[in-house]
Amino acid sequence: MATIDEIDILKKLGNIPFEAHVLKNMMPRLGSPEKKILQLEKTGYIIRIKHGVYVVSPRISGKPLVKELIANHIYGPSYVSLHYALRYYGLIPEMVTITTSVTTRHTREFETPEGIYTYRQVNTKYFPIGITMEQADGVSYLIATPEKALCDMIMREKYIQGQSLAALAVFLEEDMRIDIDDLKGMNCDIIRQCREAGHKQQILTNLIKLIER
């Protein structure tokens, strides 16, 4: 069990993921902080989302967990993108159960008590384009803009048949089930930046043509 003082400390952490040393610093009088962390985890007061990284249980903090923020903390630098972001913006109809992100580090996957988190590697020049900060439940997190999420998806996709405008339209409408009309009004400057910093220049050129026609 946690003491009243310990619960107050956990409540101060709220729903922001933290590393073990943060809790140790907030509880300096503990003789064995490692034991206390293990005890808090076993009793469900905190949730381990990765080795050395935790988040306070919502029943203690009184705040819901924010998957996007957890994704930012599990493996970074990273931002939420790909299928998860496309669904977030309502561009694809299917529910997405895996929280997908992009990183400059190696491609990785993490299974946690709060779900599966995947990370796709991109180059450092391409990475910072089209990232925005959103807010939910009192916290902020990094997520791709709709344009960047779409470019990220195209960048990782190996099976677009050919580089024609028609092939891209088929991929978007039939494979991704994206309504091309929903892309109207997108900021093509972001796509142009992605085209210059990444690869698949012809396909991204065709994407701009589809949006602007």
Helices and strands as residue ranges (DSSP letters): H 4-13, E 18-19, H 20-26, H 33-42, E 46-50, E 53-56, H 58-61, H 67-74, E 78-80, H 82-88, E 99-103, E 108-112, E 115-121, E 131-136, E 139-144, H 146-156, H 165-170, I 171-175, G 180-183, H 188-197, H 201-212
